Amino acid sequence: MSELQRRYRLNIRGRIFESGTHIMAILNATPDSFFEESRAMGTDRAILLAGAALADGAEVLDIGGQSTRPGCRPICAEE
């Protein structure tokens, strides 16, 4: 059996994802995100974008809390 044909089960916080294609939405909680429409600045905007992503079929939400662009300021865990 090839690597691509192997079945898997992934447990993410109690939800089981079986082998196959899954949709993930990315919400960025940083003001300098490359893609402006993915910026979720503030709770209300984050909830709006997350709801829209789920309605569009996203199964997983990836919330980016720290920029990874060159020269960005690292943030502490509390922030």
CORCORGI-V841965 format. One record per backbone hydrogen bond with DSSP energy under -0.5 kcal/mol. NH is the residue of the N-H (numbers start at 1). CO is the residue of the C=O. Records with the same first field share a line. If there is no record, write none. Layout:
NH = CO  CO
//
This chain:
5 = 2
6 = 2  3
10 = 17
11 = 9
12 = 10  15
13 = 11
15 = 12
16 = 14
17 = 10  15
18 = 16
19 = 8
25 = 60
27 = 25  62
28 = 38
29 = 27  64
33 = 30
36 = 34
38 = 35
39 = 36
40 = 28
42 = 40
46 = 42
47 = 43
48 = 44
49 = 45
50 = 46
51 = 47
52 = 48
53 = 49
54 = 50
55 = 51
56 = 52
57 = 54
58 = 53
59 = 23
60 = 23
62 = 25  60
63 = 61
64 = 27  62
65 = 63
72 = 69
//
